[in-house]
Amino acid sequence: MASEDAEELTVTSEVHHFSKEDVIDGSEGAVLSRFDFVYPPYMTSCEDSKIMKAVVDADGDLQVTRKNTLHKKEGVVLIEQYLFLSKEREHQSATTLDLVGEQVWRGALFLADFILHHPEIFKNANILELASGVGLTSIVAGMLAKKVVITDVDRGDILTLIDRNVERNRELMKAEIFVKEIDFYDHATIDETYESLKDISVIMAADTIYHNQLTDQFFRTILRLMSEPPNKTMYVALEKRFVFTIEDMDTVAPCYDYFLDRIDWLRCQNLSTIDWTIEEVPIEFKQYFIYEKTRHLVLWKIAAELK
């Protein structure tokens, strides 16, 4: 959703209809949101889970039974007496176009669902997220992974905002967390982050496709990262955003069409050194977060096997 005042265009994510938000005192324009989700069954029965069980006493007050007093099959948290966990996140409720990463977008929640549904991919993995925004998806990955490197361009307050969100959710995560800069337009930032990246096997990104020039640089960054060992698999979540154009006299998704064009470009790169496997992923996985999971959400898998 976009609005325009006398000075500049701003955008607001659709997920605000589903999150609970409070204004942060002393921080103009910022809100603290809670994104509710349900733990998958495999996480409620793990002996090493950090989950706690919420119970109500005789007076109706909420009490919390700690992990060490629980049977492992009862490891689910009840918040506000619903079967959800609350995740707190600081982000902007509206931003200018160049700072859209300071909001949570639907693709981030969609990718977070995929992570929770596929522990066989993400458990104990070393993970890199590109264009992480406020860091929600990385924080969810941190519940399973061994290491998560959370990256974005160092613009505005984004990296320190990610740091604050990591600290707010530290108790949920078991992974070692690093917050670094990767700028799609400046691959020197990749060189500067090399020590944190050299054992990465899973890369992920959500809602990065909204401007063709940025999409070009995004794919050049993918090629750079996946051309180096070890073998890597990447998951890209995005939403097809439709507009009506006079030229086409139809409703089209031009940014997604360009994304598909760049997918075809990537398939042809470095074929002497890389075997590419690129495919759209079925999206019939369970929904754990509260948001509108529309049919326009898509997920792509890009795997590079080095020869």
Secondary structure per residue as TSV (DSSP state, phi and psi in degrees):
chain	resnum	aa	ss	phi	psi
A	1	M	-	360.0	136.8
A	2	A	E	-125.0	147.5
A	3	S	E	-136.1	154.0
A	4	E	E	-132.3	127.6
A	5	D	-	-107.7	-163.6
A	6	A	S	-69.5	-17.3
A	7	E	S	-109.9	-50.7
A	8	E	-	-155.4	159.2
A	9	L	E	-81.2	136.7
A	10	T	E	-124.9	159.3
A	11	V	E	-130.3	148.9
A	12	T	-	-128.9	130.5
A	13	S	-	-71.2	148.7
A	14	E	G	-70.6	-18.0
A	15	V	G	-71.1	-13.1
A	16	H	G	-65.5	-17.4
A	17	H	G	-69.6	-17.5
A	18	F	T	-115.4	-12.3
A	19	S	S	-99.1	159.3
A	20	K	E	-102.6	128.1
A	21	E	E	-130.5	145.4
A	22	D	E	-131.0	140.8
A	23	V	E	-69.2	138.6
A	24	I	-	-89.5	116.6
A	25	D	T	-60.7	135.6
A	26	G	T	79.4	5.0
A	27	S	S	-131.0	92.2
A	28	E	T	-58.5	126.0
A	29	G	T	85.4	-9.4
A	30	A	E	-92.7	147.5
A	31	V	E	-131.3	154.6
A	32	L	E	-108.4	119.5
A	33	S	E	-112.7	153.2
A	34	R	E	-115.5	125.3
A	35	F	E	-110.1	110.9
A	36	D	E	-83.7	141.7
A	37	F	E	-148.9	163.8
A	38	V	-	-105.1	134.2
A	39	Y	-	-68.4	137.2
A	40	P	-	-63.3	152.0
A	41	P	H	-55.1	-36.9
A	42	Y	H	-64.8	-22.6
A	43	M	H	-86.0	-19.9
A	44	T	H	-84.5	-7.6
A	45	S	S	-118.4	4.6
A	46	C	-	-78.6	135.6
A	47	E	T	-64.4	-29.4
A	48	D	T	-96.3	13.5
A	49	S	-	-69.3	148.3
A	50	K	-	-92.3	7.8
A	51	I	-	-70.3	145.4
A	52	M	-	-119.6	156.3
A	53	K	E	-101.8	127.8
A	54	A	E	-93.3	135.0
A	55	V	E	-133.8	162.7
A	56	V	E	-113.8	134.0
A	57	D	-	-83.7	-174.3
A	58	A	T	-63.9	-24.3
A	59	D	T	-90.3	1.1
A	60	G	S	85.2	8.0
A	61	D	-	-84.5	146.0
A	62	L	E	-77.4	125.6
A	63	Q	E	-121.9	154.9
A	64	V	E	-119.4	125.0
A	65	T	E	-92.5	124.2
A	66	R	-	-72.1	160.6
A	67	K	G	-54.3	-40.2
A	68	N	G	-73.5	-5.4
A	69	T	G	-105.1	3.4
A	70	L	S	-97.7	148.5
A	71	H	-	-74.7	137.4
A	72	K	G	-62.6	-20.5
A	73	K	G	-78.9	-5.3
A	74	E	G	-107.2	17.9
A	75	G	-	-82.5	68.7
A	76	V	-	-129.4	142.9
A	77	V	-	-100.2	134.4
A	78	L	-	-109.1	117.9
A	79	I	B	-114.0	133.0
A	80	E	T	51.9	31.2
A	81	Q	T	60.3	33.2
A	82	Y	B	-121.4	161.6
A	83	L	S	-83.3	56.3
A	84	F	-	-135.9	154.1
A	85	L	E	-97.1	150.3
A	86	S	E	-103.8	129.0
A	87	K	E	-112.5	125.1
A	88	E	E	-93.4	140.1
A	89	R	E	-145.5	129.2
A	90	E	E	-93.0	129.9
A	91	H	E	-160.5	171.0
A	92	Q	E	-89.0	138.5
A	93	S	S	-80.2	-19.4
A	94	A	S	-152.1	141.9
A	95	T	E	-141.8	163.6
A	96	T	E	-72.7	164.1
A	97	L	G	-60.6	-33.2
A	98	D	G	-77.8	-6.1
A	99	L	G	-123.9	34.3
A	100	V	G	-63.5	-21.8
A	101	G	G	-67.2	-11.8
A	102	E	G	-84.6	9.8
A	103	Q	S	-121.4	159.7
A	104	V	-	-89.6	131.9
A	105	W	-	-114.6	162.7
A	106	R	H	-59.3	-36.4
A	107	G	H	-61.0	-30.0
A	108	A	H	-66.5	-41.7
A	109	L	H	-69.4	-36.8
A	110	F	H	-61.6	-45.6
A	111	L	H	-68.2	-35.5
A	112	A	H	-62.2	-39.7
A	113	D	H	-59.1	-44.5
A	114	F	H	-61.5	-41.2
A	115	I	H	-60.6	-49.4
A	116	L	H	-64.9	-29.6
A	117	H	H	-81.6	-16.0
A	118	H	-	-128.4	68.3
A	119	P	H	-63.3	-24.0
A	120	E	H	-65.1	-19.9
A	121	I	H	-90.1	-42.0
A	122	F	H	-103.6	-17.9
A	123	K	T	-66.4	127.5
A	124	N	T	61.5	18.9
A	125	A	-	-86.3	159.4
A	126	N	E	-100.0	115.2
A	127	I	E	-120.1	141.6
A	128	L	E	-119.2	130.2
A	129	E	E	-109.5	131.2
A	130	L	S	-96.1	146.1
A	131	A	S	48.4	56.0
A	132	S	-	-71.3	-17.6
A	133	G	T	64.0	-128.2
A	134	V	T	-82.9	-6.1
A	135	G	S	96.2	8.8
A	136	L	H	-57.2	-49.1
A	137	T	H	-64.4	-39.1
A	138	S	H	-65.2	-36.8
A	139	I	H	-64.7	-40.2
A	140	V	H	-64.8	-43.2
A	141	A	H	-59.9	-33.8
A	142	G	T	-65.3	-15.8
A	143	M	T	-71.3	-19.9
A	144	L	T	-118.5	-35.7
A	145	A	-	-75.9	166.5
A	146	K	S	-82.8	-41.7
A	147	K	E	-145.6	140.2
A	148	V	E	-131.0	125.3
A	149	V	E	-103.4	114.7
A	150	I	E	-99.8	122.8
A	151	T	E	-132.1	153.3
A	152	D	E	-164.0	173.3
A	153	V	-	-72.8	142.2
A	154	D	-	-81.4	81.5
A	155	R	-	-134.5	139.5
A	156	G	T	63.4	-136.4
A	157	D	T	-106.8	16.5
A	158	I	H	-65.0	-42.3
A	159	L	H	-70.6	-39.4
A	160	T	H	-71.3	-30.8
A	161	L	H	-63.5	-42.8
A	162	I	H	-60.0	-44.9
A	163	D	H	-55.6	-44.2
A	164	R	H	-64.8	-40.3
A	165	N	H	-67.8	-35.8
A	166	V	H	-60.8	-44.9
A	167	E	H	-65.5	-38.0
A	168	R	H	-62.4	-29.7
A	169	N	T	-113.9	18.2
A	170	R	G	-56.7	-36.5
A	171	E	G	-69.1	-19.3
A	172	L	G	-79.6	-22.6
A	173	M	-	-104.7	147.9
A	174	K	-	-109.6	-14.6
A	175	A	S	-75.8	155.4
A	176	E	E	-78.6	131.3
A	177	I	E	-115.1	134.3
A	178	F	E	-127.1	135.9
A	179	V	E	-113.1	118.8
A	180	K	E	-135.6	165.3
A	181	E	E	-95.7	131.1
A	182	I	-	-130.8	119.7
A	183	D	B	-106.6	119.5
A	184	F	T	-58.7	-26.1
A	185	Y	T	-90.5	-4.4
A	186	D	B	-142.5	92.7
A	187	H	T	-74.3	-4.0
A	188	A	H	-62.0	-27.3
A	189	T	H	-67.5	-27.0
A	190	I	H	-69.8	-44.4
A	191	D	H	-59.2	-40.4
A	192	E	H	-69.7	-20.3
A	193	T	T	-103.3	9.4
A	194	Y	H	-53.8	-44.8
A	195	E	H	-59.7	-33.3
A	196	S	H	-80.1	-17.3
A	197	L	H	-101.8	-13.2
A	198	K	T	-68.5	-15.0
A	199	D	T	-115.2	15.5
A	200	I	-	-71.2	132.0
A	201	S	-	-120.1	-16.7
A	202	V	E	-127.4	130.3
A	203	I	E	-118.6	146.3
A	204	M	E	-144.3	155.9
A	205	A	E	-156.5	146.3
A	206	A	E	-137.3	135.8
A	207	D	S	54.6	49.3
A	208	T	-	-103.4	-1.6
A	209	I	-	-106.6	96.0
A	210	Y	S	-149.0	0.6
A	211	H	-	-152.1	126.2
A	212	N	H	-61.9	-38.8
A	213	Q	H	-65.1	-41.0
A	214	L	H	-64.9	-38.4
A	215	T	H	-61.1	-41.1
A	216	D	H	-55.2	-49.7
A	217	Q	H	-69.7	-33.0
A	218	F	H	-59.8	-46.4
A	219	F	H	-70.9	-32.9
A	220	R	H	-66.0	-34.5
A	221	T	H	-68.8	-41.5
A	222	I	H	-57.7	-47.1
A	223	L	H	-60.3	-43.5
A	224	R	H	-61.6	-47.6
A	225	L	H	-68.3	-38.7
A	226	M	H	-87.0	-2.9
A	227	S	T	-85.3	-5.4
A	228	E	S	-113.9	145.6
A	229	P	S	-66.8	156.6
A	230	P	S	-80.7	178.1
A	231	N	-	-57.3	142.9
A	232	K	E	-131.5	150.9
A	233	T	E	-124.0	134.1
A	234	M	E	-118.6	143.9
A	235	Y	E	-121.6	124.2
A	236	V	E	-118.5	117.1
A	237	A	E	-105.8	136.7
A	238	L	E	-155.9	168.5
A	239	E	E	-118.2	130.1
A	240	K	-	-69.3	120.9
A	241	R	-	-109.4	117.1
A	242	F	-	-97.0	142.4
A	243	V	E	-136.6	154.9
A	244	F	E	-95.5	129.7
A	245	T	E	-120.2	142.3
A	246	I	T	-65.8	-38.1
A	247	E	T	-58.0	-44.3
A	248	D	T	-91.4	-17.0
A	249	M	T	51.3	42.0
A	250	D	E	-161.0	167.5
A	251	T	E	-88.8	123.0
A	252	V	E	-132.3	166.0
A	253	A	-	-120.7	78.5
A	254	P	H	-63.9	-35.5
A	255	C	H	-68.4	-36.5
A	256	Y	H	-71.2	-38.5
A	257	D	H	-59.6	-39.8
A	258	Y	H	-69.5	-36.1
A	259	F	H	-57.4	-44.7
A	260	L	H	-63.8	-36.3
A	261	D	H	-62.0	-41.4
A	262	R	H	-71.9	-30.2
A	263	I	H	-59.1	-45.7
A	264	D	H	-63.1	-37.3
A	265	W	H	-62.7	-44.6
A	266	L	H	-64.2	-36.8
A	267	R	H	-57.7	-23.9
A	268	C	T	-98.4	1.0
A	269	Q	S	-91.5	139.7
A	270	N	S	51.7	41.6
A	271	L	T	-66.8	-19.7
A	272	S	T	-74.9	-17.5
A	273	T	T	-123.2	-10.6
A	274	I	E	-134.5	133.5
A	275	D	E	-97.6	115.3
A	276	W	E	-93.3	139.8
A	277	T	E	-126.8	113.5
A	278	I	E	-129.2	123.9
A	279	E	E	-155.1	151.8
A	280	E	E	-77.5	140.0
A	281	V	-	-97.6	133.4
A	282	P	-	-57.7	141.7
A	283	I	-	-109.1	20.2
A	284	E	-	-83.8	34.9
A	285	F	S	-89.0	161.3
A	286	K	-	-66.2	147.5
A	287	Q	-	-96.6	125.5
A	288	Y	-	-107.9	-29.5
A	289	F	B	-93.8	161.2
A	290	I	-	-96.2	110.6
A	291	Y	S	-168.9	171.2
A	292	E	-	-86.9	108.5
A	293	K	-	-85.8	88.7
A	294	T	-	-80.5	163.6
A	295	R	T	-72.2	-6.8
A	296	H	T	-89.4	-2.6
A	297	L	E	-80.2	134.4
A	298	V	E	-134.7	156.3
A	299	L	E	-135.8	129.9
A	300	W	E	-117.7	143.8
A	301	K	E	-112.5	128.7
A	302	I	E	-124.4	114.8
A	303	A	E	-116.2	135.6
A	304	A	E	-121.3	118.3
A	305	E	E	-107.5	117.3
A	306	L	E	-77.4	137.9
A	307	K	-	-85.7	360.0
